[in-house]
Amino acid sequence: MKKCLKCENLINEASTYCNNCEKQLTTMQNSDLKNKAEENPFAMGLPDWDVVPPETIVVRRKRKR
């Protein structure tokens, strides 16, 4: 069983038509799915822009009285 991308209806694996939303299913190839994952910056972990080098981190400490 697979789900319709539009209405989340369960459909037979061999079928390409959804009776609930009455539309043809658009199936994506495996290579297209891999390319989509590479385009998404959060797919493989955190994006590069929030990586901070350790020398830029400043730790403030309270003064002892």
mmJSON file of the N, C-alpha and C atoms, coordinates in Angstrom:
{"data_MODEL":{"atom_site":{
"group_PDB":["ATOM","ATOM","ATOM","ATOM","ATOM","ATOM","ATOM","ATOM","ATOM","ATOM","ATOM","ATOM","ATOM","ATOM","ATOM","ATOM","ATOM","ATOM","ATOM","ATOM","ATOM","ATOM","ATOM","ATOM","ATOM","ATOM","ATOM","ATOM","ATOM","ATOM","ATOM","ATOM","ATOM","ATOM","ATOM","ATOM","ATOM","ATOM","ATOM","ATOM","ATOM","ATOM","ATOM","ATOM","ATOM","ATOM","ATOM","ATOM","ATOM","ATOM","ATOM","ATOM","ATOM","ATOM","ATOM","ATOM","ATOM","ATOM","ATOM","ATOM","ATOM","ATOM","ATOM","ATOM","ATOM","ATOM","ATOM","ATOM","ATOM","ATOM","ATOM","ATOM","ATOM","ATOM","ATOM","ATOM","ATOM","ATOM","ATOM","ATOM","ATOM","ATOM","ATOM","ATOM","ATOM","ATOM","ATOM","ATOM","ATOM","ATOM","ATOM","ATOM","ATOM","ATOM","ATOM","ATOM","ATOM","ATOM","ATOM","ATOM","ATOM","ATOM","ATOM","ATOM","ATOM","ATOM","ATOM","ATOM","ATOM","ATOM","ATOM","ATOM","ATOM","ATOM","ATOM","ATOM","ATOM","ATOM","ATOM","ATOM","ATOM","ATOM","ATOM","ATOM","ATOM","ATOM","ATOM","ATOM","ATOM","ATOM","ATOM","ATOM","ATOM","ATOM","ATOM","ATOM","ATOM","ATOM","ATOM","ATOM","ATOM","ATOM","ATOM","ATOM","ATOM","ATOM","ATOM","ATOM","ATOM","ATOM","ATOM","ATOM","ATOM","ATOM","ATOM","ATOM","ATOM","ATOM","ATOM","ATOM","ATOM","ATOM","ATOM","ATOM","ATOM","ATOM","ATOM","ATOM","ATOM","ATOM","ATOM","ATOM","ATOM","ATOM","ATOM","ATOM","ATOM","ATOM","ATOM","ATOM","ATOM","ATOM","ATOM","ATOM","ATOM","ATOM","ATOM","ATOM","ATOM","ATOM","ATOM","ATOM","ATOM","ATOM","ATOM"],
"id":[1,2,3,4,5,6,7,8,9,10,11,12,13,14,15,16,17,18,19,20,21,22,23,24,25,26,27,28,29,30,31,32,33,34,35,36,37,38,39,40,41,42,43,44,45,46,47,48,49,50,51,52,53,54,55,56,57,58,59,60,61,62,63,64,65,66,67,68,69,70,71,72,73,74,75,76,77,78,79,80,81,82,83,84,85,86,87,88,89,90,91,92,93,94,95,96,97,98,99,100,101,102,103,104,105,106,107,108,109,110,111,112,113,114,115,116,117,118,119,120,121,122,123,124,125,126,127,128,129,130,131,132,133,134,135,136,137,138,139,140,141,142,143,144,145,146,147,148,149,150,151,152,153,154,155,156,157,158,159,160,161,162,163,164,165,166,167,168,169,170,171,172,173,174,175,176,177,178,179,180,181,182,183,184,185,186,187,188,189,190,191,192,193,194,195],
"type_symbol":["N","C","C","N","C","C","N","C","C","N","C","C","N","C","C","N","C","C","N","C","C","N","C","C","N","C","C","N","C","C","N","C","C","N","C","C","N","C","C","N","C","C","N","C","C","N","C","C","N","C","C","N","C","C","N","C","C","N","C","C","N","C","C","N","C","C","N","C","C","N","C","C","N","C","C","N","C","C","N","C","C","N","C","C","N","C","C","N","C","C","N","C","C","N","C","C","N","C","C","N","C","C","N","C","C","N","C","C","N","C","C","N","C","C","N","C","C","N","C","C","N","C","C","N","C","C","N","C","C","N","C","C","N","C","C","N","C","C","N","C","C","N","C","C","N","C","C","N","C","C","N","C","C","N","C","C","N","C","C","N","C","C","N","C","C","N","C","C","N","C","C","N","C","C","N","C","C","N","C","C","N","C","C","N","C","C","N","C","C","N","C","C","N","C","C"],
"label_atom_id":["N","CA","C","N","CA","C","N","CA","C","N","CA","C","N","CA","C","N","CA","C","N","CA","C","N","CA","C","N","CA","C","N","CA","C","N","CA","C","N","CA","C","N","CA","C","N","CA","C","N","CA","C","N","CA","C","N","CA","C","N","CA","C","N","CA","C","N","CA","C","N","CA","C","N","CA","C","N","CA","C","N","CA","C","N","CA","C","N","CA","C","N","CA","C","N","CA","C","N","CA","C","N","CA","C","N","CA","C","N","CA","C","N","CA","C","N","CA","C","N","CA","C","N","CA","C","N","CA","C","N","CA","C","N","CA","C","N","CA","C","N","CA","C","N","CA","C","N","CA","C","N","CA","C","N","CA","C","N","CA","C","N","CA","C","N","CA","C","N","CA","C","N","CA","C","N","CA","C","N","CA","C","N","CA","C","N","CA","C","N","CA","C","N","CA","C","N","CA","C","N","CA","C","N","CA","C","N","CA","C","N","CA","C","N","CA","C","N","CA","C","N","CA","C","N","CA","C"],
"label_alt_id":[null,null,null,null,null,null,null,null,null,null,null,null,null,null,null,null,null,null,null,null,null,null,null,null,null,null,null,null,null,null,null,null,null,null,null,null,null,null,null,null,null,null,null,null,null,null,null,null,null,null,null,null,null,null,null,null,null,null,null,null,null,null,null,null,null,null,null,null,null,null,null,null,null,null,null,null,null,null,null,null,null,null,null,null,null,null,null,null,null,null,null,null,null,null,null,null,null,null,null,null,null,null,null,null,null,null,null,null,null,null,null,null,null,null,null,null,null,null,null,null,null,null,null,null,null,null,null,null,null,null,null,null,null,null,null,null,null,null,null,null,null,null,null,null,null,null,null,null,null,null,null,null,null,null,null,null,null,null,null,null,null,null,null,null,null,null,null,null,null,null,null,null,null,null,null,null,null,null,null,null,null,null,null,null,null,null,null,null,null,null,null,null,null,null,null],
"label_comp_id":["MET","MET","MET","LYS","LYS","LYS","LYS","LYS","LYS","CYS","CYS","CYS","LEU","LEU","LEU","LYS","LYS","LYS","CYS","CYS","CYS","GLU","GLU","GLU","ASN","ASN","ASN","LEU","LEU","LEU","ILE","ILE","ILE","ASN","ASN","ASN","GLU","GLU","GLU","ALA","ALA","ALA","SER","SER","SER","THR","THR","THR","TYR","TYR","TYR","CYS","CYS","CYS","ASN","ASN","ASN","ASN","ASN","ASN","CYS","CYS","CYS","GLU","GLU","GLU","LYS","LYS","LYS","GLN","GLN","GLN","LEU","LEU","LEU","THR","THR","THR","THR","THR","THR","MET","MET","MET","GLN","GLN","GLN","ASN","ASN","ASN","SER","SER","SER","ASP","ASP","ASP","LEU","LEU","LEU","LYS","LYS","LYS","ASN","ASN","ASN","LYS","LYS","LYS","ALA","ALA","ALA","GLU","GLU","GLU","GLU","GLU","GLU","ASN","ASN","ASN","PRO","PRO","PRO","PHE","PHE","PHE","ALA","ALA","ALA","MET","MET","MET","GLY","GLY","GLY","LEU","LEU","LEU","PRO","PRO","PRO","ASP","ASP","ASP","TRP","TRP","TRP","ASP","ASP","ASP","VAL","VAL","VAL","VAL","VAL","VAL","PRO","PRO","PRO","PRO","PRO","PRO","GLU","GLU","GLU","THR","THR","THR","ILE","ILE","ILE","VAL","VAL","VAL","VAL","VAL","VAL","ARG","ARG","ARG","ARG","ARG","ARG","LYS","LYS","LYS","ARG","ARG","ARG","LYS","LYS","LYS","ARG","ARG","ARG"],
"label_asym_id":["A","A","A","A","A","A","A","A","A","A","A","A","A","A","A","A","A","A","A","A","A","A","A","A","A","A","A","A","A","A","A","A","A","A","A","A","A","A","A","A","A","A","A","A","A","A","A","A","A","A","A","A","A","A","A","A","A","A","A","A","A","A","A","A","A","A","A","A","A","A","A","A","A","A","A","A","A","A","A","A","A","A","A","A","A","A","A","A","A","A","A","A","A","A","A","A","A","A","A","A","A","A","A","A","A","A","A","A","A","A","A","A","A","A","A","A","A","A","A","A","A","A","A","A","A","A","A","A","A","A","A","A","A","A","A","A","A","A","A","A","A","A","A","A","A","A","A","A","A","A","A","A","A","A","A","A","A","A","A","A","A","A","A","A","A","A","A","A","A","A","A","A","A","A","A","A","A","A","A","A","A","A","A","A","A","A","A","A","A","A","A","A","A","A","A"],
"label_entity_id":["1","1","1","1","1","1","1","1","1","1","1","1","1","1","1","1","1","1","1","1","1","1","1","1","1","1","1","1","1","1","1","1","1","1","1","1","1","1","1","1","1","1","1","1","1","1","1","1","1","1","1","1","1","1","1","1","1","1","1","1","1","1","1","1","1","1","1","1","1","1","1","1","1","1","1","1","1","1","1","1","1","1","1","1","1","1","1","1","1","1","1","1","1","1","1","1","1","1","1","1","1","1","1","1","1","1","1","1","1","1","1","1","1","1","1","1","1","1","1","1","1","1","1","1","1","1","1","1","1","1","1","1","1","1","1","1","1","1","1","1","1","1","1","1","1","1","1","1","1","1","1","1","1","1","1","1","1","1","1","1","1","1","1","1","1","1","1","1","1","1","1","1","1","1","1","1","1","1","1","1","1","1","1","1","1","1","1","1","1","1","1","1","1","1","1"],
"label_seq_id":[1,1,1,2,2,2,3,3,3,4,4,4,5,5,5,6,6,6,7,7,7,8,8,8,9,9,9,10,10,10,11,11,11,12,12,12,13,13,13,14,14,14,15,15,15,16,16,16,17,17,17,18,18,18,19,19,19,20,20,20,21,21,21,22,22,22,23,23,23,24,24,24,25,25,25,26,26,26,27,27,27,28,28,28,29,29,29,30,30,30,31,31,31,32,32,32,33,33,33,34,34,34,35,35,35,36,36,36,37,37,37,38,38,38,39,39,39,40,40,40,41,41,41,42,42,42,43,43,43,44,44,44,45,45,45,46,46,46,47,47,47,48,48,48,49,49,49,50,50,50,51,51,51,52,52,52,53,53,53,54,54,54,55,55,55,56,56,56,57,57,57,58,58,58,59,59,59,60,60,60,61,61,61,62,62,62,63,63,63,64,64,64,65,65,65],
"pdbx_PDB_ins_code":[null,null,null,null,null,null,null,null,null,null,null,null,null,null,null,null,null,null,null,null,null,null,null,null,null,null,null,null,null,null,null,null,null,null,null,null,null,null,null,null,null,null,null,null,null,null,null,null,null,null,null,null,null,null,null,null,null,null,null,null,null,null,null,null,null,null,null,null,null,null,null,null,null,null,null,null,null,null,null,null,null,null,null,null,null,null,null,null,null,null,null,null,null,null,null,null,null,null,null,null,null,null,null,null,null,null,null,null,null,null,null,null,null,null,null,null,null,null,null,null,null,null,null,null,null,null,null,null,null,null,null,null,null,null,null,null,null,null,null,null,null,null,null,null,null,null,null,null,null,null,null,null,null,null,null,null,null,null,null,null,null,null,null,null,null,null,null,null,null,null,null,null,null,null,null,null,null,null,null,null,null,null,null,null,null,null,null,null,null,null,null,null,null,null,null],
"Cartn_x":[0.842,0.0,0.882,0.403,1.09,0.073,0.564,-0.321,-0.334,-1.489,-1.605,-0.901,-0.127,0.618,-0.288,-1.473,-2.36,-3.321,-3.94,-4.991,-4.645,-3.437,-2.987,-3.857,-4.585,-5.434,-4.575,-4.86,-4.116,-4.582,-3.617,-3.907,-3.112,-3.638,-2.937,-1.605,-0.601,0.752,0.782,-0.026,-0.012,-0.839,-1.703,-2.6,-1.876,-2.322,-1.775,-2.877,-4.032,-5.171,-5.745,-6.006,-6.587,-8.087,-8.898,-10.35,-10.846,-10.122,-10.553,-10.457,-9.299,-9.165,-9.351,-9.595,-9.906,-8.853,-7.592,-6.494,-5.466,-4.719,-3.626,-2.501,-1.856,-0.74,0.524,1.283,2.581,3.624,4.273,5.274,6.648,7.453,8.804,9.771,10.767,11.801,12.715,13.421,14.321,15.433,15.927,16.991,16.476,15.213,14.629,14.505,14.15,14.036,15.392,16.443,17.784,18.216,17.898,18.261,17.518,16.259,15.488,16.139,16.627,17.262,18.559,19.295,20.544,20.288,19.171,18.853,18.444,17.851,17.376,18.551,18.844,20.005,19.842,18.612,18.393,18.343,18.412,18.293,19.512,20.682,21.907,22.479,21.672,22.157,21.974,22.733,22.599,23.284,22.759,23.413,24.741,25.554,26.901,26.909,25.86,25.919,25.855,25.508,25.484,26.68,27.691,28.913,29.819,30.183,30.975,32.349,33.427,34.754,34.936,35.662,35.746,36.412,37.271,37.946,37.015,35.853,34.926,33.993,33.998,33.112,33.763,33.052,33.558,32.737,33.436,32.76,32.893,31.775,31.796,31.649,32.509,32.469,32.132,31.454,31.119,32.361,32.442,33.551,33.34,34.426,34.359,34.527,33.676,33.766,34.386],
"Cartn_y":[-1.19,0.0,1.248,2.277,3.565,4.665,5.857,6.981,7.974,8.57,9.665,10.877,11.591,12.743,13.915,13.968,15.113,14.903,13.716,13.521,12.465,11.865,10.854,9.594,9.355,8.177,6.964,5.801,4.582,4.013,3.669,3.206,1.932,1.072,-0.147,0.208,-0.64,-0.368,-0.26,-1.046,-1.055,0.086,0.718,1.747,3.08,3.85,5.191,6.247,5.883,6.799,6.795,7.988,8.113,8.365,7.503,7.668,8.785,9.08,10.095,11.499,11.855,13.197,13.163,11.976,11.78,12.373,12.08,12.565,11.466,11.592,10.665,10.952,9.887,10.055,10.395,11.303,11.612,10.899,9.929,9.162,9.725,9.874,10.393,9.22,9.347,8.323,8.392,7.304,7.271,8.309,8.54,9.526,10.934,11.217,12.523,12.725,11.662,11.771,12.042,11.412,11.646,13.078,13.611,14.99,15.968,15.688,16.552,16.596,15.441,15.38,16.179,16.179,16.934,18.434,18.861,20.285,20.85,20.034,20.487,20.567,21.757,21.878,21.108,20.823,20.123,18.607,18.111,16.677,15.913,16.48,15.787,16.352,16.95,17.55,19.052,19.741,21.192,21.864,22.999,23.715,24.327,24.742,25.243,26.594,27.408,28.775,28.888,27.825,27.959,27.277,26.92,26.364,27.53,27.609,28.732,28.206,28.848,28.411,28.652,27.788,27.891,29.166,29.8,31.015,32.225,32.154,33.29,33.247,32.146,32.025,32.695,33.629,34.349,33.92,33.476,33.04,34.14,34.618,35.651,34.995,35.423,34.862,35.955,35.585,36.545,36.861,38.117,38.5,37.942,37.493,37.041,38.25,38.413,39.564,39.183],
"Cartn_z":[0.0,0.0,0.0,-0.68,-0.669,-0.433,-0.09,0.209,-0.938,-1.16,-2.117,-1.519,-2.334,-1.833,-1.485,-2.083,-1.868,-0.714,-0.641,0.365,1.414,1.35,2.321,2.315,1.236,1.126,0.772,1.381,1.071,-0.265,-1.118,-2.473,-2.72,-3.569,-3.959,-4.613,-4.41,-4.923,-6.447,-7.147,-8.611,-9.209,-8.42,-8.936,-9.122,-10.133,-10.355,-10.294,-9.734,-9.681,-8.27,-7.734,-6.398,-6.537,-5.941,-6.014,-5.105,-4.053,-3.102,-3.7,-4.243,-4.835,-6.354,-6.905,-8.327,-9.254,-8.949,-9.789,-9.984,-11.075,-11.333,-10.344,-9.897,-8.974,-9.752,-9.217,-9.804,-8.962,-9.554,-8.824,-9.133,-8.1,-8.264,-8.349,-9.196,-9.299,-8.077,-7.795,-6.643,-6.762,-7.969,-8.153,-7.859,-8.186,-7.881,-6.378,-5.651,-4.2,-3.566,-4.085,-3.55,-3.818,-5.003,-5.322,-4.424,-4.108,-3.21,-1.828,-1.359,-0.045,-0.03,-1.137,-1.19,-1.247,-1.824,-1.904,-0.552,0.3,1.602,2.569,3.136,4.028,5.33,5.758,7.014,6.84,5.605,5.375,5.886,5.752,6.146,7.445,8.279,9.522,9.484,10.289,10.364,9.18,8.728,7.629,8.085,7.112,7.409,8.1,7.927,8.431,9.939,10.664,12.112,12.778,11.995,12.561,12.938,14.213,14.722,15.114,14.637,15.073,16.57,17.275,18.74,19.24,18.45,18.934,18.983,18.334,18.367,19.567,20.311,21.466,22.669,23.28,24.446,25.65,26.678,27.895,28.929,29.438,30.477,31.835,32.755,34.103,35.099,36.162,37.213,38.034,38.491,39.365,40.759,41.335,42.725,43.623,44.637,45.539,46.838],
"occupancy":[1.0,1.0,1.0,1.0,1.0,1.0,1.0,1.0,1.0,1.0,1.0,1.0,1.0,1.0,1.0,1.0,1.0,1.0,1.0,1.0,1.0,1.0,1.0,1.0,1.0,1.0,1.0,1.0,1.0,1.0,1.0,1.0,1.0,1.0,1.0,1.0,1.0,1.0,1.0,1.0,1.0,1.0,1.0,1.0,1.0,1.0,1.0,1.0,1.0,1.0,1.0,1.0,1.0,1.0,1.0,1.0,1.0,1.0,1.0,1.0,1.0,1.0,1.0,1.0,1.0,1.0,1.0,1.0,1.0,1.0,1.0,1.0,1.0,1.0,1.0,1.0,1.0,1.0,1.0,1.0,1.0,1.0,1.0,1.0,1.0,1.0,1.0,1.0,1.0,1.0,1.0,1.0,1.0,1.0,1.0,1.0,1.0,1.0,1.0,1.0,1.0,1.0,1.0,1.0,1.0,1.0,1.0,1.0,1.0,1.0,1.0,1.0,1.0,1.0,1.0,1.0,1.0,1.0,1.0,1.0,1.0,1.0,1.0,1.0,1.0,1.0,1.0,1.0,1.0,1.0,1.0,1.0,1.0,1.0,1.0,1.0,1.0,1.0,1.0,1.0,1.0,1.0,1.0,1.0,1.0,1.0,1.0,1.0,1.0,1.0,1.0,1.0,1.0,1.0,1.0,1.0,1.0,1.0,1.0,1.0,1.0,1.0,1.0,1.0,1.0,1.0,1.0,1.0,1.0,1.0,1.0,1.0,1.0,1.0,1.0,1.0,1.0,1.0,1.0,1.0,1.0,1.0,1.0,1.0,1.0,1.0,1.0,1.0,1.0,1.0,1.0,1.0,1.0,1.0,1.0],
"B_iso_or_equiv":[0.0,0.0,0.0,0.0,0.0,0.0,0.0,0.0,0.0,0.0,0.0,0.0,0.0,0.0,0.0,0.0,0.0,0.0,0.0,0.0,0.0,0.0,0.0,0.0,0.0,0.0,0.0,0.0,0.0,0.0,0.0,0.0,0.0,0.0,0.0,0.0,0.0,0.0,0.0,0.0,0.0,0.0,0.0,0.0,0.0,0.0,0.0,0.0,0.0,0.0,0.0,0.0,0.0,0.0,0.0,0.0,0.0,0.0,0.0,0.0,0.0,0.0,0.0,0.0,0.0,0.0,0.0,0.0,0.0,0.0,0.0,0.0,0.0,0.0,0.0,0.0,0.0,0.0,0.0,0.0,0.0,0.0,0.0,0.0,0.0,0.0,0.0,0.0,0.0,0.0,0.0,0.0,0.0,0.0,0.0,0.0,0.0,0.0,0.0,0.0,0.0,0.0,0.0,0.0,0.0,0.0,0.0,0.0,0.0,0.0,0.0,0.0,0.0,0.0,0.0,0.0,0.0,0.0,0.0,0.0,0.0,0.0,0.0,0.0,0.0,0.0,0.0,0.0,0.0,0.0,0.0,0.0,0.0,0.0,0.0,0.0,0.0,0.0,0.0,0.0,0.0,0.0,0.0,0.0,0.0,0.0,0.0,0.0,0.0,0.0,0.0,0.0,0.0,0.0,0.0,0.0,0.0,0.0,0.0,0.0,0.0,0.0,0.0,0.0,0.0,0.0,0.0,0.0,0.0,0.0,0.0,0.0,0.0,0.0,0.0,0.0,0.0,0.0,0.0,0.0,0.0,0.0,0.0,0.0,0.0,0.0,0.0,0.0,0.0,0.0,0.0,0.0,0.0,0.0,0.0],
"pdbx_formal_charge":[null,null,null,null,null,null,null,null,null,null,null,null,null,null,null,null,null,null,null,null,null,null,null,null,null,null,null,null,null,null,null,null,null,null,null,null,null,null,null,null,null,null,null,null,null,null,null,null,null,null,null,null,null,null,null,null,null,null,null,null,null,null,null,null,null,null,null,null,null,null,null,null,null,null,null,null,null,null,null,null,null,null,null,null,null,null,null,null,null,null,null,null,null,null,null,null,null,null,null,null,null,null,null,null,null,null,null,null,null,null,null,null,null,null,null,null,null,null,null,null,null,null,null,null,null,null,null,null,null,null,null,null,null,null,null,null,null,null,null,null,null,null,null,null,null,null,null,null,null,null,null,null,null,null,null,null,null,null,null,null,null,null,null,null,null,null,null,null,null,null,null,null,null,null,null,null,null,null,null,null,null,null,null,null,null,null,null,null,null,null,null,null,null,null,null],
"auth_seq_id":[1,1,1,2,2,2,3,3,3,4,4,4,5,5,5,6,6,6,7,7,7,8,8,8,9,9,9,10,10,10,11,11,11,12,12,12,13,13,13,14,14,14,15,15,15,16,16,16,17,17,17,18,18,18,19,19,19,20,20,20,21,21,21,22,22,22,23,23,23,24,24,24,25,25,25,26,26,26,27,27,27,28,28,28,29,29,29,30,30,30,31,31,31,32,32,32,33,33,33,34,34,34,35,35,35,36,36,36,37,37,37,38,38,38,39,39,39,40,40,40,41,41,41,42,42,42,43,43,43,44,44,44,45,45,45,46,46,46,47,47,47,48,48,48,49,49,49,50,50,50,51,51,51,52,52,52,53,53,53,54,54,54,55,55,55,56,56,56,57,57,57,58,58,58,59,59,59,60,60,60,61,61,61,62,62,62,63,63,63,64,64,64,65,65,65],
"auth_comp_id":["MET","MET","MET","LYS","LYS","LYS","LYS","LYS","LYS","CYS","CYS","CYS","LEU","LEU","LEU","LYS","LYS","LYS","CYS","CYS","CYS","GLU","GLU","GLU","ASN","ASN","ASN","LEU","LEU","LEU","ILE","ILE","ILE","ASN","ASN","ASN","GLU","GLU","GLU","ALA","ALA","ALA","SER","SER","SER","THR","THR","THR","TYR","TYR","TYR","CYS","CYS","CYS","ASN","ASN","ASN","ASN","ASN","ASN","CYS","CYS","CYS","GLU","GLU","GLU","LYS","LYS","LYS","GLN","GLN","GLN","LEU","LEU","LEU","THR","THR","THR","THR","THR","THR","MET","MET","MET","GLN","GLN","GLN","ASN","ASN","ASN","SER","SER","SER","ASP","ASP","ASP","LEU","LEU","LEU","LYS","LYS","LYS","ASN","ASN","ASN","LYS","LYS","LYS","ALA","ALA","ALA","GLU","GLU","GLU","GLU","GLU","GLU","ASN","ASN","ASN","PRO","PRO","PRO","PHE","PHE","PHE","ALA","ALA","ALA","MET","MET","MET","GLY","GLY","GLY","LEU","LEU","LEU","PRO","PRO","PRO","ASP","ASP","ASP","TRP","TRP","TRP","ASP","ASP","ASP","VAL","VAL","VAL","VAL","VAL","VAL","PRO","PRO","PRO","PRO","PRO","PRO","GLU","GLU","GLU","THR","THR","THR","ILE","ILE","ILE","VAL","VAL","VAL","VAL","VAL","VAL","ARG","ARG","ARG","ARG","ARG","ARG","LYS","LYS","LYS","ARG","ARG","ARG","LYS","LYS","LYS","ARG","ARG","ARG"],
"auth_asym_id":["A","A","A","A","A","A","A","A","A","A","A","A","A","A","A","A","A","A","A","A","A","A","A","A","A","A","A","A","A","A","A","A","A","A","A","A","A","A","A","A","A","A","A","A","A","A","A","A","A","A","A","A","A","A","A","A","A","A","A","A","A","A","A","A","A","A","A","A","A","A","A","A","A","A","A","A","A","A","A","A","A","A","A","A","A","A","A","A","A","A","A","A","A","A","A","A","A","A","A","A","A","A","A","A","A","A","A","A","A","A","A","A","A","A","A","A","A","A","A","A","A","A","A","A","A","A","A","A","A","A","A","A","A","A","A","A","A","A","A","A","A","A","A","A","A","A","A","A","A","A","A","A","A","A","A","A","A","A","A","A","A","A","A","A","A","A","A","A","A","A","A","A","A","A","A","A","A","A","A","A","A","A","A","A","A","A","A","A","A","A","A","A","A","A","A"],
"auth_atom_id":["N","CA","C","N","CA","C","N","CA","C","N","CA","C","N","CA","C","N","CA","C","N","CA","C","N","CA","C","N","CA","C","N","CA","C","N","CA","C","N","CA","C","N","CA","C","N","CA","C","N","CA","C","N","CA","C","N","CA","C","N","CA","C","N","CA","C","N","CA","C","N","CA","C","N","CA","C","N","CA","C","N","CA","C","N","CA","C","N","CA","C","N","CA","C","N","CA","C","N","CA","C","N","CA","C","N","CA","C","N","CA","C","N","CA","C","N","CA","C","N","CA","C","N","CA","C","N","CA","C","N","CA","C","N","CA","C","N","CA","C","N","CA","C","N","CA","C","N","CA","C","N","CA","C","N","CA","C","N","CA","C","N","CA","C","N","CA","C","N","CA","C","N","CA","C","N","CA","C","N","CA","C","N","CA","C","N","CA","C","N","CA","C","N","CA","C","N","CA","C","N","CA","C","N","CA","C","N","CA","C","N","CA","C","N","CA","C","N","CA","C","N","CA","C","N","CA","C"],
"pdbx_PDB_model_num":[1,1,1,1,1,1,1,1,1,1,1,1,1,1,1,1,1,1,1,1,1,1,1,1,1,1,1,1,1,1,1,1,1,1,1,1,1,1,1,1,1,1,1,1,1,1,1,1,1,1,1,1,1,1,1,1,1,1,1,1,1,1,1,1,1,1,1,1,1,1,1,1,1,1,1,1,1,1,1,1,1,1,1,1,1,1,1,1,1,1,1,1,1,1,1,1,1,1,1,1,1,1,1,1,1,1,1,1,1,1,1,1,1,1,1,1,1,1,1,1,1,1,1,1,1,1,1,1,1,1,1,1,1,1,1,1,1,1,1,1,1,1,1,1,1,1,1,1,1,1,1,1,1,1,1,1,1,1,1,1,1,1,1,1,1,1,1,1,1,1,1,1,1,1,1,1,1,1,1,1,1,1,1,1,1,1,1,1,1,1,1,1,1,1,1]
}}}
